[in-house]
Amino acid sequence: MLRKRIEIKHLTRVEGHGGITIELVDGTVKTVHMDILEGTRFYEALLKGKGFLEAAAIVSRVCGICSASHAVTAQLAVEDAFGIRVDSRTVRLRELLLLGEIMESHALHLFFLLLPDYMGYPSALDMARDHPIKAKMGLFLKQLGNRIQEAVGGRAIHPPNVMVGRFGKVPGRQVLSDLLACVEDGLALTPALVDLFASLEVPVLLEEATQYLALSSRDGYRFVSREIAATDGKVFQASEFSRVCNERVVAHSHAKQSLYSDRPFAVGAQSRVVVNGGELTGAAAEALERFVSAQGGMGRGNPISNSMAQAVELVHALQAAKEHLVDILTNGAGDAPPETVIEPVKGTGIGLTEAPRGILYHRYDFDDNGIITEADIITPTAQNLANIERDMRLVAERFGEISADGVVLSPAMGCLANRDLSFVLQVIARAYDPCISCSVH
């Protein structure tokens, strides 16, 4: 019996500390593990006994990249429990904050974590030395996302301005006008952005049926909703989500995994584009058509297409940010936000948003005084882990059919041509843009 073990102890160019382990016996793939090695931080336990006003500040510390999503989702859960409605300006400001997070996160991943693979560089620094214009474009878009979060949320990470029912302070007219000018500069970059990523030869690793889940957006391409749509045609309400994703503990990981109808599923940019792509307009819709024409359909089960969907969303984020800024400038920039009347009641509240990497779910149980008695947080990367392992297994099994000597030779593999299996597996993991810190919340 011939045993072989492929072990990647340090997965590079991802957020957090993870690895990959594959075991083969007589050429047959036996186990595939996405090893999440960071220690669990027990945020759900930390929330128990805390007041509702403390929740957002605590959970935003789950991650420095997704902190705005966690803060907004926490306040949505509080508002759901206590029956609090927010005004349209608060809705727009929250959407703008989340769009800033999308810009920051997607630009970081596309230009500095993903692009080196396609351009044949071991790191973003090596790539930037030879391609400074591309690096500067990525830095500008990432910094723009940070700037939006700072202006709206109060700082670039862990936003203190996101409050129950409102914002603590609405940005003034000059701040918003300056942001609008920067967003216009970002929009001017979108043709070059689309040209760059549409020109890449996307490796066709898989064309396997994949179940995609995303918040349902029936009134535009949005990042907040209380409905979840699956590509099997089913639609679920927020209260059903924990049953839909069926979290479970696995022995090899400090993060839980999730299954939909006993099968892995995917969330994130590709899922959103598959489920809600018909809601895209303007340059974002044109970008999607360009990528589909150049690289094939987003929903054909190729995980690498998730990165191209992020490029589409980056264009959409710039478009939508301009729309929100113009509206807020027209309808009350800098006006003092009204006080929110909060009357805690015993009950349960659920918040759902689309974080950069997919659906983010917070559920809190409260007592009569607004103290949290139970908390449940389900993060996008934890949902994706089982599907990442599925994709790596399928590719590892296919890999043996491609080459007996351990090298991918197919020209259809694009940047993966003539690369060994270890590298291919890392590219699959990076395509999901995993947020390991969130997964071990």
For each residue, the residues with C-beta under 8 A, 3 or more apart:
1: 25 26
2: 25 26 27
3: 23 24 25
4: 23 24 25
5: 21 22 23 24
6: 20 21 22 23 24 421 422 425
7: 19 20 21 22
8: 11 19 20 21 422 425 426
9: 19
10: 17 19
11: 8 14 18 19 20 426 429 430
12: 426
13: 112 113 114 116 123 124 430
14: 11 18 113 429 430 433 434 436
15: 63 65 433 434 435 436 437
16: 36 38 434 435 436 437 439 440
17: 10 37 38 436
18: 11 14 34 35 36 37 38 429 434 436
19: 7 8 9 10 11 35 37
20: 6 7 8 11 32 33 34 35 392 422 425 426 429
21: 5 6 7 8 31 32 33 35 252
22: 5 6 7 29 31 32 33 392 396 421 425
23: 3 4 5 6 29 30 31
24: 3 4 5 6 27 28 29 30 396
25: 1 2 3 4 28 30
26: 1 2
27: 2 24 400
28: 24 25
29: 22 23 24 32 393 396 397
30: 23 24 25
31: 21 22 23
32: 20 21 22 29 389 392 393 396
33: 20 21 22 252 253 389
34: 18 20 253 385 388 389 392 429
35: 18 19 20 21 252 253
36: 16 18 253 254 255 385 436 439 440
37: 17 18 19 254
38: 16 17 18 254 436 437 440
39: 254 440
40: 254 255 440 441
41: 46 62 440 441
42: 45 46
43: 46 47 58 59 62 375 377 441
44: 47 48 375 376 377 441
45: 42 48
46: 41 42 43 50 58
47: 43 44 50 55 58 59 364 372 375
48: 44 45 372 373 374 375
49: 371 372
50: 46 47 54 55 58 371 372
51: 54 55 369 370 371 372
52: 55 78 81 82 164 342 344 364 366 370 371 372
53: 164 370
54: 50 51 57 58
55: 47 50 51 52 58 59 74 75 77 78 364 372
56: 59 60 70 71 72 74 75 78 162 163
57: 54 60 61 71 158 160
58: 43 46 47 50 54 55 61
59: 43 47 55 56 62 70 71 73 74 362 377 441
60: 56 57 67 68 70 71 74 157 158 159 162
61: 57 58 67 158
62: 41 43 59 66 67 70 377 379 437 438 441
63: 15 66 67 70 435 437 438
64: 67 157 158 437
65: 15 101 104 105 108 157 356 435 437
66: 62 63 69 70 101 105 355 356 357 360 435 438
67: 60 61 62 63 64 70 71 101 157 158 159
68: 60 71 72 97 98 100 101 149 153 159 162
69: 66 72 73 98 101 353 354 355 356 360
70: 56 59 60 62 63 66 67 73 74 355 360 362
71: 56 57 59 60 67 68 74 75 153 158 159 162
72: 56 68 69 75 76 94 97 98 162 224 351 353
73: 59 69 70 76 77 351 352 353 355 360 361 362
74: 55 56 59 60 70 71 77 78 351 362 364
75: 55 56 71 72 78 79 162 163 164 165 351
76: 72 73 79 80 224 349 350 351 352 353 362
77: 55 73 74 80 81 349 350 351 362 363 364
78: 52 55 56 74 75 81 82 84 164 349 351 364
79: 75 76 82 83 84 85 86 164 165 349 351
80: 76 77 83 238 349 350 351
81: 52 77 78 345 347 348 349 364 366
82: 52 78 79 342 343 344 345 347 349 366 370
83: 79 80 345
84: 78 79 164 165 340 342
85: 79 165
86: 79 90 91 165 166
87: 90 91 166 338
88: 91 92
89: 92 93 170 328 331 332
90: 86 87 93 94 165 166 167 337
91: 86 87 88 94 95 224
92: 88 89 95 96 324 327 328
93: 89 90 96 97 152 167 170 324 328
94: 72 90 91 97 98 162 224
95: 91 92 98 99 222 223 224 320 324
96: 92 93 99 100 148 152 321 324 325 328
97: 68 72 93 94 100 101 148 149 152 153 159 162
98: 68 69 72 94 95 101 102 223 224 353 354
99: 95 96 102 103 148 223 317 320 321 324
100: 68 96 97 103 104 144 145 146 147 148 149 152 153 317 321
101: 65 66 67 68 69 97 98 104 105 145 149 355 356
102: 98 99 105 106 145 223 313 314 317 356
103: 99 100 106 107 141 142 144 145 148 186 314 317 318 321
104: 65 100 101 107 108 142 144 145 146 149
105: 65 66 101 102 108 109 145 356 357 433
106: 102 103 109 110 269 310 311 313 314 317 356
107: 103 104 110 111 138 139 141 142 145 314
108: 65 104 105 111 112 113 138 142
109: 105 106 112 113 114 307 310 433
110: 106 107 113 114 115 138 197 307 310 311 314
111: 107 108 114 115 124 134 135 137 138 139 141 142
112: 13 108 109 115 116 124 135 138
113: 13 14 108 109 110 116 124 430 433
114: 13 109 110 111 117 118 307 430 431 433
115: 110 111 112 118 119 124 127 134 138
116: 13 112 113 119 120 121 122 123 124 126 127
117: 114 415 427 430
118: 114 115 200 201 414 415
119: 115 116 127 131 415
120: 116 415
121: 116 124 126 127 130
122: 116 126
123: 13 116 126 127
124: 13 111 112 113 115 116 121 127 128 135
125: 128 129
126: 116 121 122 123 129 130
127: 115 116 119 121 123 124 130 131 134 135
128: 124 125 131 132 134 135
129: 125 126 132
130: 121 126 127
131: 119 127 128 134 135
132: 128 129 135 136
133: 136 137
134: 111 115 127 128 131 137 138 196
135: 111 112 124 127 128 131 132 138 139
136: 132 133 139 140
137: 111 133 134 140 141 189 192 193 196
138: 107 108 110 111 112 115 134 135 141 142
139: 107 111 135 136 142 143
140: 136 137 143 144 185 186 189
141: 103 107 111 137 138 144 145 186 189 193 314
142: 103 104 107 108 111 138 139 145 146
143: 139 140 146 147
144: 100 103 104 140 141 147 148 182 183 185 186
145: 100 101 102 103 104 105 107 141 142 148 149 317
146: 100 104 142 143 149 150 156
147: 100 143 144 150 151 156 179 182
148: 96 97 99 100 103 144 145 151 152 179 321
149: 68 97 100 101 104 145 146 152 153 155 156 157 159
150: 146 147 153 154 155 156
151: 147 148 171 175 176 179
152: 93 96 97 100 148 149 159 161 167 171
153: 68 71 97 100 149 150 156 159 160 161 162
154: 150 159 160 161 162 168 169
155: 149 150 158 159 160
156: 146 147 149 150 153
157: 60 64 65 67 149
158: 57 60 61 64 67 71 155
159: 60 67 68 71 97 149 152 153 154 155 162
160: 57 153 154 155 168
161: 152 153 154 167 168 169
162: 56 60 68 71 72 75 94 97 153 154 159 167
163: 56 75 166 167 168 340
164: 52 53 75 78 79 84 340 342
165: 75 79 84 85 86 90 340 342
166: 86 87 90 163 337 338 339 340
167: 90 93 152 161 162 163 170 337
168: 154 160 161 163 337
169: 154 161 337
170: 89 93 167 328 332 333 334 335 336 337
171: 151 152 175 176 179 328 333 334
172: 175 176 333 334
173: 176 177 329 333 334
174: 177 178
175: 151 171 172 178 179
176: 151 171 172 173 179 180 325 328 329 333 334
177: 173 174 180 181 329
178: 174 175 181 182
179: 147 148 151 171 175 176 182 183 321 325
180: 176 177 183 184 322 325 326 329
181: 177 178 184 185
182: 144 147 178 179 185 186
183: 144 179 180 186 187 318 321 322 325
184: 180 181 187 188 322
185: 140 144 181 182 188 189
186: 103 140 141 144 182 183 189 190 318
187: 183 184 190 283 318 319 322
188: 184 185
189: 137 140 141 185 186 192 193
190: 186 187 193 194 283 287 315 318
191: 194 195
192: 137 189 195 196
193: 137 141 189 190 196 197 311 314 315
194: 190 191 197 198 286 287 290 291 311 315
195: 191 192 198 199
196: 134 137 192 193 199 200
197: 110 193 194 200 291 307 308 311
198: 194 195 287 290 291 294 295 308
199: 195 196 294
200: 118 196 197 295 414 415
201: 118 414 415
202: 295 296 302 304 305 308 414
203: 302 304 412 413 414 415 416 427
204: 207 296 302 304 412 413 414
205: 302 303 304 391 395 398 413 416 424 428
206: 301 302 303 391 394 395 398
207: 204 300 301 302
208: 301 391 394
209: 301
210: 231 265 266 299 301 387
211: 230 231 232 260 261 263 264 265 266
212: 230 231 265 266 267 270 271 274 275 299
213: 228 229 230 231 244 245 260 265 266 267 271 275 358 359 383
214: 217 228 229 267 271 272 274 275 276 354 358 359
215: 222 223 224 225 227 228 229 272 352 353 354 359
216: 225 227 228 229 235 275 276
217: 214 220 221 222 225 272 275 276 279
218: 279
219: 222 279
220: 217 279
221: 217 272 276 279 280 281 284 316 320
222: 95 215 217 219 225 279 354
223: 95 98 99 102 215 353 354
224: 72 76 91 94 95 98 215 352 353 354
225: 215 216 217 222 228 352 354
226: 237 238 350 352
227: 215 216 235 236 237 238
228: 213 214 215 216 225 235 236 237 238 240 241 244 352 359
229: 213 214 215 216 234 235 236 275 276
230: 211 212 213 233 234 235 236 244 260 265
231: 210 211 212 213 274 275 299
232: 211 261
233: 230
234: 229 230
235: 216 227 228 229 230
236: 227 228 229 230 240 241 244
237: 226 227 228 240
238: 80 226 227 228 241 350 352
239: 350
240: 228 236 237 243 244
241: 228 236 238 244 245 350 352 359 361 378
242: 245 247 361 363 376 378
243: 240 246
244: 213 228 230 236 240 241 260
245: 213 241 242 258 259 260 265 361 378 383
246: 243 258 259 260 262
247: 242 256 257 258 378 382
248: 256 257 258 259
249: 256
250: 253 256 257
251:
252: 21 33 35
253: 33 34 35 36 250 256 257 385
254: 36 37 38 39 40 440
255: 36 40 381 382 385 436 439 440
256: 247 248 249 250 253 382
257: 247 248 250 253 382 385 386
258: 245 246 247 248 265 378 382 383 385 386
259: 245 246 248 262 263 264 265 386
260: 211 213 230 244 245 246 263 264 265
261: 211 232
262: 246 259
263: 211 259 260
264: 211 259 260 386 387 389 390
265: 210 211 212 213 230 245 258 259 260 383 386 387
266: 210 211 212 213 270 271 303 306 358 383 384 387 432
267: 212 213 214 271 357 358 359 380 383 384
268: 271 272 306 309 356 357 358 380 384 432 433
269: 106 272 273 306 307 309 310 312 313 356 357
270: 212 266 273 274 298 299 303 305 306 309
271: 212 213 214 266 267 268 274 275 358
272: 214 215 217 221 268 269 275 276 277 309 313 354 358
273: 269 270 276 277 280 288 298 299 309 312 313
274: 212 214 231 270 271 277 298 299
275: 212 213 214 216 217 229 231 271 272
276: 214 216 217 221 229 272 273 279 280
277: 272 273 274 280 288 298
278:
279: 217 218 219 220 221 222 276
280: 221 273 276 277 284 285 288 312 316
281: 221 284 285 319
282: 285 286 319
283: 187 190 286 287 315 319
284: 221 280 281 287 288 312 313 315 316 319
285: 280 281 282 288 289
286: 194 282 283 289 290
287: 190 194 198 283 284 290 291 311 312 315
288: 273 277 280 284 285 291 292 298 312
289: 285 286 292 293
290: 194 198 286 287 293 294
291: 194 197 198 287 288 294 295 298 308 309 311 312
292: 288 289 295 296 297 298
293: 289 290
294: 198 199 290 291
295: 198 200 202 291 292 305 308
296: 202 204 292 300 302 305
297: 292 300 305
298: 270 273 274 277 288 291 292 305 308 309
299: 210 212 231 270 273 274
300: 207 296 297 305
301: 206 207 208 209 210
302: 202 203 204 205 206 207 296 305
303: 205 206 266 270 306 387 388 391 428 431 432
304: 202 203 204 205 307 308 427 428 431
305: 202 270 295 296 297 298 300 302 308 309
306: 266 268 269 270 303 309 310 431 432 433
307: 109 110 114 197 269 304 310 311 431 433
308: 197 198 202 291 295 298 304 305 311 312
309: 268 269 270 272 273 291 298 305 306 312 313
310: 106 109 110 269 306 307 313 314 356 433
311: 106 110 193 194 197 287 291 307 308 314 315
312: 269 273 280 284 287 288 291 308 309 315 316
313: 102 106 269 272 273 284 309 310 316 317
314: 102 103 106 107 110 141 193 310 311 317 318
315: 190 193 194 283 284 287 311 312 318 319
316: 221 280 284 312 313 319 320
317: 99 100 102 103 106 145 313 314 320 321
318: 103 183 186 187 190 314 315 321 322
319: 187 281 282 283 284 315 316 322 323
320: 95 99 221 316 317 323 324
321: 96 99 100 103 148 179 183 317 318 324 325
322: 180 183 184 187 318 319 325 326
323: 319 320 326 327
324: 92 93 95 96 99 320 321 327 328
325: 96 176 179 180 183 321 322 328 329
326: 180 322 323 329 330
327: 92 323 324 330 331
328: 89 92 93 96 170 171 176 324 325 331 332 333
329: 173 176 177 180 325 326 333
330: 326 327
331: 89 327 328
332: 89 170 328 335
333: 170 171 172 173 176 328 329
334: 170 171 172 173 176
335: 170 332
336: 170
337: 90 166 167 168 169 170
338: 87 166
339: 166
340: 84 163 164 165 166
341:
342: 52 82 84 164 165 370
343: 82
344: 52 82 366 368 369 370
345: 81 82 83 366 368
346: 366 367 368
347: 81 82 365 366
348: 81 363 364 365 366
349: 76 77 78 79 80 81 82 363 364 366
350: 76 77 80 226 238 239 241 361 362 363
351: 72 73 74 75 76 77 78 79 80 361 362 363
352: 73 76 215 224 225 226 228 238 241 359 360 361
353: 69 72 73 76 98 215 223 224 359 360
354: 69 98 214 215 222 223 224 225 272 358 359 360
355: 66 69 70 73 101 358 359 360 379 380 435 438
356: 65 66 69 101 102 105 106 268 269 310 380 433 435
357: 66 105 267 268 269 379 380 381 384 432 433 434 435 438
358: 213 214 266 267 268 271 272 354 355 380 381 383 384
359: 213 214 215 228 241 267 352 353 354 355 378 380 383
360: 66 69 70 73 352 353 354 355 377 378 379 380
361: 73 241 242 245 350 351 352 376 377 378
362: 59 70 73 74 76 77 350 351 375 376 377
363: 77 242 348 349 350 351 375 376 377
364: 47 52 55 74 77 78 81 348 349 372 374 375 376
365: 347 348 372 373 374 375
366: 52 81 82 344 345 346 347 348 349 370 371 372 373
367: 346 370 371 373
368: 344 345 346
369: 51 344
370: 51 52 53 82 342 344 366 367
371: 49 50 51 52 366 367
372: 47 48 49 50 51 52 55 364 365 366 375
373: 48 365 366 367
374: 48 364 365
375: 43 44 47 48 362 363 364 365 372
376: 44 242 361 362 363 364
377: 43 44 59 62 360 361 362 363 441
378: 241 242 245 247 258 359 360 361 382 383
379: 62 355 357 360 382 383 435 438 439 441
380: 267 268 355 356 357 358 359 360 383 384 435 438
381: 255 357 358 384 385 432 434 435 436 438 439
382: 247 255 256 257 258 378 379 385 438 439
383: 213 245 258 265 266 267 358 359 378 379 380
384: 266 267 268 357 358 380 381 387 388 432 434
385: 34 36 253 255 257 258 381 382 388 389 434 439
386: 257 258 259 264 265 389 390
387: 210 264 265 266 303 384 390 391 432
388: 34 303 384 385 391 392 428 429 432 434
389: 32 33 34 264 385 386 392 393
390: 264 386 387 393 394
391: 205 206 208 303 387 388 394 395 428
392: 20 22 32 34 388 389 395 396 425 428 429
393: 29 32 389 390 396 397
394: 206 208 390 391 397 398
395: 205 206 391 392 398 399 424 425 428
396: 22 24 29 32 392 393 399 400 421 425
397: 29 393 394 400 401
398: 205 206 394 395 401 402
399: 395 396 402 403 406 408 421 424
400: 27 396 397 403 404
401: 397 398
402: 398 399 408 409 410
403: 399 400 406 407 408 409
404: 400
405:
406: 399 403 420 421
407: 403 418 419 420
408: 399 402 403 413 416 417 418 419 420 421 424
409: 402 403 413 417 418
410: 402 413 417
411: 417
412: 203 204
413: 203 204 205 408 409 410 416 417 419
414: 118 200 201 202 203 204 417
415: 117 118 119 120 200 201 203 419 427
416: 203 205 408 413 419 423 424 427
417: 408 409 410 411 413 414
418: 407 408 409
419: 407 408 413 415 416 423 424
420: 406 407 408 423 424
421: 6 22 396 399 406 408 424 425
422: 6 8 20 425 426
423: 416 419 420 426 427
424: 205 395 399 408 416 419 420 421 427 428
425: 6 8 20 22 392 395 396 421 422 428 429
426: 8 11 12 20 422 423 429 430
427: 117 203 304 415 416 423 424 430 431
428: 205 303 304 388 391 392 395 424 425 431 432
429: 11 14 18 20 34 388 392 425 426 432 434
430: 11 13 14 113 114 117 426 427 433 434
431: 114 303 304 306 307 427 428
432: 266 268 303 306 357 381 384 387 388 428 429
433: 14 15 105 109 113 114 268 306 307 310 356 357 430
434: 14 15 16 18 357 381 384 385 388 429 430 439
435: 15 16 63 65 66 355 356 357 379 380 381 438 439
436: 14 15 16 17 18 36 38 255 381 439 440
437: 15 16 38 62 63 64 65 440 441
438: 62 63 66 355 357 379 380 381 382 435 441
439: 16 36 255 379 381 382 385 434 435 436
440: 16 36 38 39 40 41 254 255 436 437
441: 40 41 43 44 59 62 377 379 437 438
